[in-house]
Amino acid sequence: GAVMKDDYLDAIGKAGFQEIRLIDETLFPVKDFIGYANAVEIVECSDALMEMARELGTAIASIKVHAVKREP
């Protein structure tokens, strides 16, 4: 499932990883994903979906993280 970036990075730290660095982040406009929904649903909900996409903007991201976990 999807989680907020800061929560994800925090969870990595709580799992014992150190030197946590965000290597790369790619943002995706929500509107790009609306096209993958069932065509009938888009017709029925298109106004609501497009409004939600406008409000969210680029709320979907893919991140690459570097972290080190040292043995105790």
PDB file of N, H, CA, C and O in Angstrom:
ATOM      1  N   GLY A   1       0.814  -1.188   0.000  1.00  0.00           N
ATOM      2  CA  GLY A   1       0.000   0.000   0.000  1.00  0.00           C
ATOM      3  C   GLY A   1       0.860   1.255   0.000  1.00  0.00           C
ATOM      4  O   GLY A   1       2.079   1.200   0.166  1.00  0.00           O
ATOM      5  N   ALA A   2       0.224   2.329  -0.181  1.00  0.00           N
ATOM      6  H   ALA A   2      -0.766   2.374  -0.316  1.00  0.00           H
ATOM      7  CA  ALA A   2       0.909   3.619  -0.237  1.00  0.00           C
ATOM      8  C   ALA A   2       1.004   4.241   1.153  1.00  0.00           C
ATOM      9  O   ALA A   2       0.080   4.122   1.957  1.00  0.00           O
ATOM     10  N   VAL A   3       2.104   4.891   1.424  1.00  0.00           N
ATOM     11  H   VAL A   3       2.855   4.987   0.770  1.00  0.00           H
ATOM     12  CA  VAL A   3       2.289   5.607   2.684  1.00  0.00           C
ATOM     13  C   VAL A   3       2.898   6.975   2.384  1.00  0.00           C
ATOM     14  O   VAL A   3       3.429   7.213   1.299  1.00  0.00           O
ATOM     15  N   MET A   4       2.810   7.842   3.345  1.00  0.00           N
ATOM     16  H   MET A   4       2.379   7.649   4.226  1.00  0.00           H
ATOM     17  CA  MET A   4       3.415   9.165   3.208  1.00  0.00           C
ATOM     18  C   MET A   4       4.937   9.021   3.261  1.00  0.00           C
ATOM     19  O   MET A   4       5.461   8.197   4.010  1.00  0.00           O
ATOM     20  N   LYS A   5       5.626   9.808   2.480  1.00  0.00           N
ATOM     21  H   LYS A   5       5.200  10.478   1.872  1.00  0.00           H
ATOM     22  CA  LYS A   5       7.081   9.707   2.369  1.00  0.00           C
ATOM     23  C   LYS A   5       7.765   9.829   3.727  1.00  0.00           C
ATOM     24  O   LYS A   5       8.628   9.013   4.050  1.00  0.00           O
ATOM     25  N   ASP A   6       7.404  10.822   4.524  1.00  0.00           N
ATOM     26  H   ASP A   6       6.703  11.485   4.261  1.00  0.00           H
ATOM     27  CA  ASP A   6       8.051  11.015   5.821  1.00  0.00           C
ATOM     28  C   ASP A   6       7.800   9.832   6.748  1.00  0.00           C
ATOM     29  O   ASP A   6       8.688   9.437   7.503  1.00  0.00           O
ATOM     30  N   ASP A   7       6.593   9.261   6.695  1.00  0.00           N
ATOM     31  H   ASP A   7       5.871   9.581   6.081  1.00  0.00           H
ATOM     32  CA  ASP A   7       6.283   8.083   7.512  1.00  0.00           C
ATOM     33  C   ASP A   7       7.140   6.893   7.078  1.00  0.00           C
ATOM     34  O   ASP A   7       7.627   6.131   7.913  1.00  0.00           O
ATOM     35  N   TYR A   8       7.316   6.743   5.775  1.00  0.00           N
ATOM     36  H   TYR A   8       6.920   7.362   5.097  1.00  0.00           H
ATOM     37  CA  TYR A   8       8.120   5.647   5.236  1.00  0.00           C
ATOM     38  C   TYR A   8       9.581   5.779   5.671  1.00  0.00           C
ATOM     39  O   TYR A   8      10.186   4.806   6.121  1.00  0.00           O
ATOM     40  N   LEU A   9      10.142   6.972   5.538  1.00  0.00           N
ATOM     41  H   LEU A   9       9.651   7.763   5.172  1.00  0.00           H
ATOM     42  CA  LEU A   9      11.531   7.193   5.941  1.00  0.00           C
ATOM     43  C   LEU A   9      11.701   7.002   7.442  1.00  0.00           C
ATOM     44  O   LEU A   9      12.725   6.484   7.886  1.00  0.00           O
ATOM     45  N   ASP A  10      10.713   7.413   8.224  1.00  0.00           N
ATOM     46  H   ASP A  10       9.881   7.834   7.863  1.00  0.00           H
ATOM     47  CA  ASP A  10      10.741   7.220   9.673  1.00  0.00           C
ATOM     48  C   ASP A  10      10.718   5.730  10.015  1.00  0.00           C
ATOM     49  O   ASP A  10      11.432   5.291  10.917  1.00  0.00           O
ATOM     50  N   ALA A  11       9.911   4.959   9.307  1.00  0.00           N
ATOM     51  H   ALA A  11       9.332   5.316   8.574  1.00  0.00           H
ATOM     52  CA  ALA A  11       9.831   3.517   9.549  1.00  0.00           C
ATOM     53  C   ALA A  11      11.160   2.834   9.237  1.00  0.00           C
ATOM     54  O   ALA A  11      11.551   1.891   9.925  1.00  0.00           O
ATOM     55  N   ILE A  12      11.845   3.298   8.218  1.00  0.00           N
ATOM     56  H   ILE A  12      11.527   4.064   7.659  1.00  0.00           H
ATOM     57  CA  ILE A  12      13.165   2.751   7.888  1.00  0.00           C
ATOM     58  C   ILE A  12      14.127   2.995   9.049  1.00  0.00           C
ATOM     59  O   ILE A  12      14.887   2.102   9.424  1.00  0.00           O
ATOM     60  N   GLY A  13      14.097   4.194   9.615  1.00  0.00           N
ATOM     61  H   GLY A  13      13.479   4.919   9.310  1.00  0.00           H
ATOM     62  CA  GLY A  13      14.942   4.507  10.766  1.00  0.00           C
ATOM     63  C   GLY A  13      14.589   3.669  11.981  1.00  0.00           C
ATOM     64  O   GLY A  13      15.479   3.193  12.686  1.00  0.00           O
ATOM     65  N   LYS A  14      13.306   3.485  12.233  1.00  0.00           N
ATOM     66  H   LYS A  14      12.583   3.872  11.661  1.00  0.00           H
ATOM     67  CA  LYS A  14      12.866   2.680  13.378  1.00  0.00           C
ATOM     68  C   LYS A  14      13.228   1.209  13.214  1.00  0.00           C
ATOM     69  O   LYS A  14      13.321   0.477  14.200  1.00  0.00           O
ATOM     70  N   ALA A  15      13.434   0.771  11.971  1.00  0.00           N
ATOM     71  H   ALA A  15      13.359   1.365  11.170  1.00  0.00           H
ATOM     72  CA  ALA A  15      13.830  -0.614  11.707  1.00  0.00           C
ATOM     73  C   ALA A  15      15.331  -0.825  11.904  1.00  0.00           C
ATOM     74  O   ALA A  15      15.838  -1.924  11.683  1.00  0.00           O
ATOM     75  N   GLY A  16      16.038   0.221  12.317  1.00  0.00           N
ATOM     76  H   GLY A  16      15.626   1.115  12.497  1.00  0.00           H
ATOM     77  CA  GLY A  16      17.451   0.092  12.625  1.00  0.00           C
ATOM     78  C   GLY A  16      18.401   0.549  11.532  1.00  0.00           C
ATOM     79  O   GLY A  16      19.613   0.370  11.650  1.00  0.00           O
ATOM     80  N   PHE A  17      17.870   1.130  10.482  1.00  0.00           N
ATOM     81  H   PHE A  17      16.885   1.275  10.387  1.00  0.00           H
ATOM     82  CA  PHE A  17      18.724   1.624   9.411  1.00  0.00           C
ATOM     83  C   PHE A  17      19.252   3.007   9.755  1.00  0.00           C
ATOM     84  O   PHE A  17      18.589   3.789  10.435  1.00  0.00           O
ATOM     85  N   GLN A  18      20.462   3.298   9.273  1.00  0.00           N
ATOM     86  H   GLN A  18      21.001   2.663   8.720  1.00  0.00           H
ATOM     87  CA  GLN A  18      21.102   4.592   9.490  1.00  0.00           C
ATOM     88  C   GLN A  18      21.513   5.172   8.143  1.00  0.00           C
ATOM     89  O   GLN A  18      21.369   4.527   7.105  1.00  0.00           O
ATOM     90  N   GLU A  19      22.020   6.383   8.172  1.00  0.00           N
ATOM     91  H   GLU A  19      22.138   6.908   9.016  1.00  0.00           H
ATOM     92  CA  GLU A  19      22.481   7.056   6.954  1.00  0.00           C
ATOM     93  C   GLU A  19      21.401   7.034   5.870  1.00  0.00           C
ATOM     94  O   GLU A  19      21.684   6.768   4.702  1.00  0.00           O
ATOM     95  N   ILE A  20      20.178   7.313   6.269  1.00  0.00           N
ATOM     96  H   ILE A  20      19.948   7.529   7.218  1.00  0.00           H
ATOM     97  CA  ILE A  20      19.036   7.270   5.358  1.00  0.00           C
ATOM     98  C   ILE A  20      19.079   8.490   4.449  1.00  0.00           C
ATOM     99  O   ILE A  20      19.080   9.631   4.911  1.00  0.00           O
ATOM    100  N   ARG A  21      19.113   8.224   3.146  1.00  0.00           N
ATOM    101  H   ARG A  21      19.112   7.297   2.771  1.00  0.00           H
ATOM    102  CA  ARG A  21      19.149   9.318   2.169  1.00  0.00           C
ATOM    103  C   ARG A  21      18.137   9.051   1.069  1.00  0.00           C
ATOM    104  O   ARG A  21      17.981   7.924   0.601  1.00  0.00           O
ATOM    105  N   LEU A  22      17.467  10.095   0.676  1.00  0.00           N
ATOM    106  H   LEU A  22      17.593  11.011   1.056  1.00  0.00           H
ATOM    107  CA  LEU A  22      16.570  10.030  -0.466  1.00  0.00           C
ATOM    108  C   LEU A  22      17.425  10.208  -1.718  1.00  0.00           C
ATOM    109  O   LEU A  22      18.001  11.276  -1.924  1.00  0.00           O
ATOM    110  N   ILE A  23      17.514   9.186  -2.546  1.00  0.00           N
ATOM    111  H   ILE A  23      17.046   8.318  -2.379  1.00  0.00           H
ATOM    112  CA  ILE A  23      18.354   9.208  -3.739  1.00  0.00           C
ATOM    113  C   ILE A  23      17.635   9.860  -4.911  1.00  0.00           C
ATOM    114  O   ILE A  23      18.220  10.662  -5.639  1.00  0.00           O
ATOM    115  N   ASP A  24      16.365   9.514  -5.091  1.00  0.00           N
ATOM    116  H   ASP A  24      15.889   8.862  -4.500  1.00  0.00           H
ATOM    117  CA  ASP A  24      15.614  10.021  -6.234  1.00  0.00           C
ATOM    118  C   ASP A  24      14.131  10.046  -5.885  1.00  0.00           C
ATOM    119  O   ASP A  24      13.649   9.236  -5.093  1.00  0.00           O
ATOM    120  N   GLU A  25      13.430  10.978  -6.481  1.00  0.00           N
ATOM    121  H   GLU A  25      13.821  11.637  -7.124  1.00  0.00           H
ATOM    122  CA  GLU A  25      11.983  11.072  -6.285  1.00  0.00           C
ATOM    123  C   GLU A  25      11.354  11.472  -7.615  1.00  0.00           C
ATOM    124  O   GLU A  25      11.741  12.465  -8.231  1.00  0.00           O
ATOM    125  N   THR A  26      10.387  10.687  -8.040  1.00  0.00           N
ATOM    126  H   THR A  26      10.073   9.879  -7.540  1.00  0.00           H
ATOM    127  CA  THR A  26       9.659  10.971  -9.269  1.00  0.00           C
ATOM    128  C   THR A  26       8.205  11.215  -8.914  1.00  0.00           C
ATOM    129  O   THR A  26       7.562  10.378  -8.280  1.00  0.00           O
ATOM    130  N   LEU A  27       7.691  12.361  -9.324  1.00  0.00           N
ATOM    131  H   LEU A  27       8.213  13.041  -9.840  1.00  0.00           H
ATOM    132  CA  LEU A  27       6.305  12.708  -9.037  1.00  0.00           C
ATOM    133  C   LEU A  27       5.433  12.390 -10.243  1.00  0.00           C
ATOM    134  O   LEU A  27       5.830  12.592 -11.391  1.00  0.00           O
ATOM    135  N   PHE A  28       4.236  11.889  -9.957  1.00  0.00           N
ATOM    136  H   PHE A  28       3.914  11.725  -9.025  1.00  0.00           H
ATOM    137  CA  PHE A  28       3.280  11.537 -10.998  1.00  0.00           C
ATOM    138  C   PHE A  28       1.985  12.288 -10.765  1.00  0.00           C
ATOM    139  O   PHE A  28       1.439  12.242  -9.663  1.00  0.00           O
ATOM    140  N   PRO A  29       1.477  12.980 -11.778  1.00  0.00           N
ATOM    141  CA  PRO A  29       0.173  13.637 -11.631  1.00  0.00           C
ATOM    142  C   PRO A  29      -0.922  12.589 -11.452  1.00  0.00           C
ATOM    143  O   PRO A  29      -0.962  11.593 -12.175  1.00  0.00           O
ATOM    144  N   VAL A  30      -1.797  12.817 -10.499  1.00  0.00           N
ATOM    145  H   VAL A  30      -1.765  13.626  -9.912  1.00  0.00           H
ATOM    146  CA  VAL A  30      -2.892  11.894 -10.225  1.00  0.00           C
ATOM    147  C   VAL A  30      -3.732  11.681 -11.474  1.00  0.00           C
ATOM    148  O   VAL A  30      -4.227  10.579 -11.708  1.00  0.00           O
ATOM    149  N   LYS A  31      -3.895  12.716 -12.270  1.00  0.00           N
ATOM    150  H   LYS A  31      -3.493  13.612 -12.079  1.00  0.00           H
ATOM    151  CA  LYS A  31      -4.749  12.609 -13.459  1.00  0.00           C
ATOM    152  C   LYS A  31      -4.245  11.541 -14.424  1.00  0.00           C
ATOM    153  O   LYS A  31      -5.038  11.002 -15.196  1.00  0.00           O
ATOM    154  N   ASP A  32      -2.957  11.220 -14.406  1.00  0.00           N
ATOM    155  H   ASP A  32      -2.313  11.658 -13.778  1.00  0.00           H
ATOM    156  CA  ASP A  32      -2.425  10.174 -15.273  1.00  0.00           C
ATOM    157  C   ASP A  32      -2.969   8.801 -14.908  1.00  0.00           C
ATOM    158  O   ASP A  32      -3.067   7.928 -15.770  1.00  0.00           O
ATOM    159  N   PHE A  33      -3.321   8.599 -13.646  1.00  0.00           N
ATOM    160  H   PHE A  33      -3.241   9.308 -12.946  1.00  0.00           H
ATOM    161  CA  PHE A  33      -3.801   7.304 -13.192  1.00  0.00           C
ATOM    162  C   PHE A  33      -5.302   7.136 -13.366  1.00  0.00           C
ATOM    163  O   PHE A  33      -5.810   6.015 -13.333  1.00  0.00           O
ATOM    164  N   ILE A  34      -6.004   8.224 -13.547  1.00  0.00           N
ATOM    165  H   ILE A  34      -5.591   9.134 -13.574  1.00  0.00           H
ATOM    166  CA  ILE A  34      -7.449   8.134 -13.720  1.00  0.00           C
ATOM    167  C   ILE A  34      -7.782   7.355 -14.982  1.00  0.00           C
ATOM    168  O   ILE A  34      -8.798   6.660 -15.015  1.00  0.00           O
ATOM    169  N   GLY A  35      -6.973   7.445 -16.004  1.00  0.00           N
ATOM    170  H   GLY A  35      -6.148   8.010 -15.977  1.00  0.00           H
ATOM    171  CA  GLY A  35      -7.210   6.742 -17.254  1.00  0.00           C
ATOM    172  C   GLY A  35      -7.196   5.233 -17.123  1.00  0.00           C
ATOM    173  O   GLY A  35      -7.683   4.544 -18.020  1.00  0.00           O
ATOM    174  N   TYR A  36      -6.656   4.694 -16.037  1.00  0.00           N
ATOM    175  H   TYR A  36      -6.261   5.254 -15.309  1.00  0.00           H
ATOM    176  CA  TYR A  36      -6.597   3.255 -15.856  1.00  0.00           C
ATOM    177  C   TYR A  36      -7.872   2.692 -15.243  1.00  0.00           C
ATOM    178  O   TYR A  36      -8.037   1.473 -15.193  1.00  0.00           O
ATOM    179  N   ALA A  37      -8.754   3.524 -14.789  1.00  0.00           N
ATOM    180  H   ALA A  37      -8.620   4.514 -14.830  1.00  0.00           H
ATOM    181  CA  ALA A  37     -10.004   3.053 -14.182  1.00  0.00           C
ATOM    182  C   ALA A  37     -10.930   2.506 -15.257  1.00  0.00           C
ATOM    183  O   ALA A  37     -10.738   2.743 -16.449  1.00  0.00           O
ATOM    184  N   ASN A  38     -11.930   1.775 -14.809  1.00  0.00           N
ATOM    185  H   ASN A  38     -12.086   1.582 -13.840  1.00  0.00           H
ATOM    186  CA  ASN A  38     -12.947   1.229 -15.711  1.00  0.00           C
ATOM    187  C   ASN A  38     -13.615   2.369 -16.463  1.00  0.00           C
ATOM    188  O   ASN A  38     -14.007   3.364 -15.854  1.00  0.00           O
ATOM    189  N   ALA A  39     -13.751   2.237 -17.775  1.00  0.00           N
ATOM    190  H   ALA A  39     -13.432   1.428 -18.269  1.00  0.00           H
ATOM    191  CA  ALA A  39     -14.298   3.318 -18.604  1.00  0.00           C
ATOM    192  C   ALA A  39     -15.691   3.729 -18.162  1.00  0.00           C
ATOM    193  O   ALA A  39     -16.014   4.917 -18.199  1.00  0.00           O
ATOM    194  N   VAL A  40     -16.521   2.790 -17.748  1.00  0.00           N
ATOM    195  H   VAL A  40     -16.259   1.826 -17.718  1.00  0.00           H
ATOM    196  CA  VAL A  40     -17.879   3.115 -17.298  1.00  0.00           C
ATOM    197  C   VAL A  40     -17.819   3.978 -16.043  1.00  0.00           C
ATOM    198  O   VAL A  40     -18.583   4.934 -15.909  1.00  0.00           O
ATOM    199  N   GLU A  41     -16.920   3.646 -15.130  1.00  0.00           N
ATOM    200  H   GLU A  41     -16.300   2.869 -15.239  1.00  0.00           H
ATOM    201  CA  GLU A  41     -16.782   4.432 -13.906  1.00  0.00           C
ATOM    202  C   GLU A  41     -16.314   5.847 -14.217  1.00  0.00           C
ATOM    203  O   GLU A  41     -16.740   6.796 -13.559  1.00  0.00           O
ATOM    204  N   ILE A  42     -15.457   5.998 -15.196  1.00  0.00           N
ATOM    205  H   ILE A  42     -15.112   5.227 -15.731  1.00  0.00           H
ATOM    206  CA  ILE A  42     -14.981   7.331 -15.566  1.00  0.00           C
ATOM    207  C   ILE A  42     -16.133   8.177 -16.076  1.00  0.00           C
ATOM    208  O   ILE A  42     -16.267   9.345 -15.713  1.00  0.00           O
ATOM    209  N   VAL A  43     -16.963   7.582 -16.919  1.00  0.00           N
ATOM    210  H   VAL A  43     -16.855   6.633 -17.214  1.00  0.00           H
ATOM    211  CA  VAL A  43     -18.109   8.325 -17.449  1.00  0.00           C
ATOM    212  C   VAL A  43     -19.035   8.741 -16.319  1.00  0.00           C
ATOM    213  O   VAL A  43     -19.529   9.868 -16.298  1.00  0.00           O
ATOM    214  N   GLU A  44     -19.273   7.826 -15.372  1.00  0.00           N
ATOM    215  H   GLU A  44     -18.871   6.910 -15.389  1.00  0.00           H
ATOM    216  CA  GLU A  44     -20.190   8.108 -14.268  1.00  0.00           C
ATOM    217  C   GLU A  44     -19.606   9.093 -13.270  1.00  0.00           C
ATOM    218  O   GLU A  44     -20.348   9.872 -12.672  1.00  0.00           O
ATOM    219  N   CYS A  45     -18.301   9.075 -13.080  1.00  0.00           N
ATOM    220  H   CYS A  45     -17.699   8.442 -13.566  1.00  0.00           H
ATOM    221  CA  CYS A  45     -17.677   9.874 -12.020  1.00  0.00           C
ATOM    222  C   CYS A  45     -16.652  10.870 -12.551  1.00  0.00           C
ATOM    223  O   CYS A  45     -15.854  11.392 -11.772  1.00  0.00           O
ATOM    224  N   SER A  46     -16.649  11.146 -13.831  1.00  0.00           N
ATOM    225  H   SER A  46     -17.297  10.723 -14.464  1.00  0.00           H
ATOM    226  CA  SER A  46     -15.559  11.927 -14.406  1.00  0.00           C
ATOM    227  C   SER A  46     -15.394  13.298 -13.765  1.00  0.00           C
ATOM    228  O   SER A  46     -14.265  13.725 -13.524  1.00  0.00           O
ATOM    229  N   ASP A  47     -16.480  13.993 -13.487  1.00  0.00           N
ATOM    230  H   ASP A  47     -17.397  13.646 -13.683  1.00  0.00           H
ATOM    231  CA  ASP A  47     -16.348  15.317 -12.872  1.00  0.00           C
ATOM    232  C   ASP A  47     -15.696  15.220 -11.500  1.00  0.00           C
ATOM    233  O   ASP A  47     -14.797  15.997 -11.181  1.00  0.00           O
ATOM    234  N   ALA A  48     -16.148  14.269 -10.690  1.00  0.00           N
ATOM    235  H   ALA A  48     -16.879  13.637 -10.950  1.00  0.00           H
ATOM    236  CA  ALA A  48     -15.587  14.099  -9.349  1.00  0.00           C
ATOM    237  C   ALA A  48     -14.123  13.680  -9.424  1.00  0.00           C
ATOM    238  O   ALA A  48     -13.300  14.178  -8.656  1.00  0.00           O
ATOM    239  N   LEU A  49     -13.789  12.775 -10.335  1.00  0.00           N
ATOM    240  H   LEU A  49     -14.457  12.371 -10.959  1.00  0.00           H
ATOM    241  CA  LEU A  49     -12.405  12.322 -10.462  1.00  0.00           C
ATOM    242  C   LEU A  49     -11.479  13.440 -10.920  1.00  0.00           C
ATOM    243  O   LEU A  49     -10.376  13.593 -10.394  1.00  0.00           O
ATOM    244  N   MET A  50     -11.914  14.203 -11.876  1.00  0.00           N
ATOM    245  H   MET A  50     -12.809  14.079 -12.303  1.00  0.00           H
ATOM    246  CA  MET A  50     -11.072  15.291 -12.364  1.00  0.00           C
ATOM    247  C   MET A  50     -10.892  16.377 -11.307  1.00  0.00           C
ATOM    248  O   MET A  50      -9.815  16.964 -11.200  1.00  0.00           O
ATOM    249  N   GLU A  51     -11.929  16.648 -10.532  1.00  0.00           N
ATOM    250  H   GLU A  51     -12.804  16.172 -10.619  1.00  0.00           H
ATOM    251  CA  GLU A  51     -11.805  17.624  -9.448  1.00  0.00           C
ATOM    252  C   GLU A  51     -10.802  17.120  -8.406  1.00  0.00           C
ATOM    253  O   GLU A  51      -9.970  17.884  -7.917  1.00  0.00           O
ATOM    254  N   MET A  52     -10.889  15.830  -8.072  1.00  0.00           N
ATOM    255  H   MET A  52     -11.565  15.209  -8.469  1.00  0.00           H
ATOM    256  CA  MET A  52      -9.955  15.250  -7.108  1.00  0.00           C
ATOM    257  C   MET A  52      -8.530  15.334  -7.653  1.00  0.00           C
ATOM    258  O   MET A  52      -7.604  15.652  -6.906  1.00  0.00           O
ATOM    259  N   ALA A  53      -8.343  15.058  -8.926  1.00  0.00           N
ATOM    260  H   ALA A  53      -9.094  14.800  -9.533  1.00  0.00           H
ATOM    261  CA  ALA A  53      -7.014  15.133  -9.534  1.00  0.00           C
ATOM    262  C   ALA A  53      -6.462  16.548  -9.463  1.00  0.00           C
ATOM    263  O   ALA A  53      -5.277  16.740  -9.194  1.00  0.00           O
ATOM    264  N   ARG A  54      -7.306  17.529  -9.701  1.00  0.00           N
ATOM    265  H   ARG A  54      -8.269  17.372  -9.921  1.00  0.00           H
ATOM    266  CA  ARG A  54      -6.851  18.929  -9.620  1.00  0.00           C
ATOM    267  C   ARG A  54      -6.435  19.282  -8.193  1.00  0.00           C
ATOM    268  O   ARG A  54      -5.439  19.976  -7.989  1.00  0.00           O
ATOM    269  N   GLU A  55      -7.194  18.806  -7.210  1.00  0.00           N
ATOM    270  H   GLU A  55      -8.002  18.242  -7.376  1.00  0.00           H
ATOM    271  CA  GLU A  55      -6.888  19.118  -5.812  1.00  0.00           C
ATOM    272  C   GLU A  55      -5.596  18.440  -5.360  1.00  0.00           C
ATOM    273  O   GLU A  55      -4.810  19.027  -4.616  1.00  0.00           O
ATOM    274  N   LEU A  56      -5.379  17.211  -5.806  1.00  0.00           N
ATOM    275  H   LEU A  56      -6.017  16.734  -6.410  1.00  0.00           H
ATOM    276  CA  LEU A  56      -4.209  16.462  -5.362  1.00  0.00           C
ATOM    277  C   LEU A  56      -2.942  16.842  -6.109  1.00  0.00           C
ATOM    278  O   LEU A  56      -1.841  16.724  -5.571  1.00  0.00           O
ATOM    279  N   GLY A  57      -3.091  17.293  -7.338  1.00  0.00           N
ATOM    280  H   GLY A  57      -3.986  17.389  -7.776  1.00  0.00           H
ATOM    281  CA  GLY A  57      -1.914  17.677  -8.119  1.00  0.00           C
ATOM    282  C   GLY A  57      -0.980  16.511  -8.330  1.00  0.00           C
ATOM    283  O   GLY A  57      -1.380  15.502  -8.911  1.00  0.00           O
ATOM    284  N   THR A  58       0.263  16.621  -7.870  1.00  0.00           N
ATOM    285  H   THR A  58       0.588  17.440  -7.398  1.00  0.00           H
ATOM    286  CA  THR A  58       1.241  15.544  -8.013  1.00  0.00           C
ATOM    287  C   THR A  58       1.435  14.863  -6.669  1.00  0.00           C
ATOM    288  O   THR A  58       2.510  14.941  -6.075  1.00  0.00           O
ATOM    289  N   ALA A  59       0.399  14.199  -6.196  1.00  0.00           N
ATOM    290  H   ALA A  59      -0.475  14.136  -6.679  1.00  0.00           H
ATOM    291  CA  ALA A  59       0.434  13.596  -4.871  1.00  0.00           C
ATOM    292  C   ALA A  59       0.990  12.178  -4.876  1.00  0.00           C
ATOM    293  O   ALA A  59       1.164  11.591  -3.808  1.00  0.00           O
ATOM    294  N   ILE A  60       1.271  11.614  -6.040  1.00  0.00           N
ATOM    295  H   ILE A  60       1.130  12.091  -6.908  1.00  0.00           H
ATOM    296  CA  ILE A  60       1.807  10.266  -6.108  1.00  0.00           C
ATOM    297  C   ILE A  60       3.289  10.368  -6.441  1.00  0.00           C
ATOM    298  O   ILE A  60       3.682  11.049  -7.388  1.00  0.00           O
ATOM    299  N   ALA A  61       4.111   9.672  -5.638  1.00  0.00           N
ATOM    300  H   ALA A  61       3.791   9.119  -4.869  1.00  0.00           H
ATOM    301  CA  ALA A  61       5.556   9.739  -5.851  1.00  0.00           C
ATOM    302  C   ALA A  61       6.167   8.349  -5.747  1.00  0.00           C
ATOM    303  O   ALA A  61       5.678   7.487  -5.017  1.00  0.00           O
ATOM    304  N   SER A  62       7.231   8.159  -6.483  1.00  0.00           N
ATOM    305  H   SER A  62       7.628   8.860  -7.075  1.00  0.00           H
ATOM    306  CA  SER A  62       8.056   6.971  -6.368  1.00  0.00           C
ATOM    307  C   SER A  62       9.404   7.457  -5.855  1.00  0.00           C
ATOM    308  O   SER A  62       9.980   8.397  -6.402  1.00  0.00           O
ATOM    309  N   ILE A  63       9.908   6.815  -4.803  1.00  0.00           N
ATOM    310  H   ILE A  63       9.440   6.051  -4.359  1.00  0.00           H
ATOM    311  CA  ILE A  63      11.186   7.264  -4.253  1.00  0.00           C
ATOM    312  C   ILE A  63      12.193   6.123  -4.233  1.00  0.00           C
ATOM    313  O   ILE A  63      11.829   4.950  -4.142  1.00  0.00           O
ATOM    314  N   LYS A  64      13.464   6.492  -4.320  1.00  0.00           N
ATOM    315  H   LYS A  64      13.760   7.444  -4.394  1.00  0.00           H
ATOM    316  CA  LYS A  64      14.576   5.560  -4.146  1.00  0.00           C
ATOM    317  C   LYS A  64      15.328   6.018  -2.913  1.00  0.00           C
ATOM    318  O   LYS A  64      15.658   7.195  -2.773  1.00  0.00           O
ATOM    319  N   VAL A  65      15.595   5.077  -2.023  1.00  0.00           N
ATOM    320  H   VAL A  65      15.327   4.121  -2.137  1.00  0.00           H
ATOM    321  CA  VAL A  65      16.209   5.396  -0.739  1.00  0.00           C
ATOM    322  C   VAL A  65      17.480   4.575  -0.565  1.00  0.00           C
ATOM    323  O   VAL A  65      17.540   3.410  -0.959  1.00  0.00           O
ATOM    324  N   HIS A  66      18.487   5.194   0.025  1.00  0.00           N
ATOM    325  H   HIS A  66      18.438   6.140   0.345  1.00  0.00           H
ATOM    326  CA  HIS A  66      19.706   4.486   0.414  1.00  0.00           C
ATOM    327  C   HIS A  66      19.767   4.520   1.932  1.00  0.00           C
ATOM    328  O   HIS A  66      19.563   5.566   2.548  1.00  0.00           O
ATOM    329  N   ALA A  67      20.051   3.359   2.535  1.00  0.00           N
ATOM    330  H   ALA A  67      20.217   2.509   2.034  1.00  0.00           H
ATOM    331  CA  ALA A  67      20.191   3.290   3.987  1.00  0.00           C
ATOM    332  C   ALA A  67      21.140   2.144   4.323  1.00  0.00           C
ATOM    333  O   ALA A  67      21.301   1.204   3.545  1.00  0.00           O
ATOM    334  N   VAL A  68      21.756   2.235   5.479  1.00  0.00           N
ATOM    335  H   VAL A  68      21.626   2.999   6.112  1.00  0.00           H
ATOM    336  CA  VAL A  68      22.716   1.225   5.920  1.00  0.00           C
ATOM    337  C   VAL A  68      22.232   0.650   7.240  1.00  0.00           C
ATOM    338  O   VAL A  68      21.836   1.381   8.147  1.00  0.00           O
ATOM    339  N   LYS A  69      22.270  -0.693   7.332  1.00  0.00           N
ATOM    340  H   LYS A  69      22.591  -1.287   6.595  1.00  0.00           H
ATOM    341  CA  LYS A  69      21.928  -1.342   8.600  1.00  0.00           C
ATOM    342  C   LYS A  69      23.167  -2.091   9.068  1.00  0.00           C
ATOM    343  O   LYS A  69      23.604  -3.064   8.452  1.00  0.00           O
ATOM    344  N   ARG A  70      23.705  -1.618  10.152  1.00  0.00           N
ATOM    345  H   ARG A  70      23.350  -0.829  10.651  1.00  0.00           H
ATOM    346  CA  ARG A  70      24.918  -2.213  10.696  1.00  0.00           C
ATOM    347  C   ARG A  70      24.540  -3.343  11.662  1.00  0.00           C
ATOM    348  O   ARG A  70      23.544  -3.259  12.380  1.00  0.00           O
ATOM    349  N   GLU A  71      25.342  -4.375  11.660  1.00  0.00           N
ATOM    350  H   GLU A  71      26.152  -4.442  11.076  1.00  0.00           H
ATOM    351  CA  GLU A  71      25.134  -5.479  12.598  1.00  0.00           C
ATOM    352  C   GLU A  71      25.552  -5.027  13.997  1.00  0.00           C
ATOM    353  O   GLU A  71      26.547  -4.318  14.151  1.00  0.00           O
ATOM    354  N   PRO A  72      24.800  -5.431  15.006  1.00  0.00           N
ATOM    355  CA  PRO A  72      25.139  -5.011  16.387  1.00  0.00           C
ATOM    356  C   PRO A  72      26.420  -5.622  16.899  1.00  0.00           C
ATOM    357  O   PRO A  72      26.820  -5.358  18.032  1.00  0.00           O
TER     358      PRO A  72
END
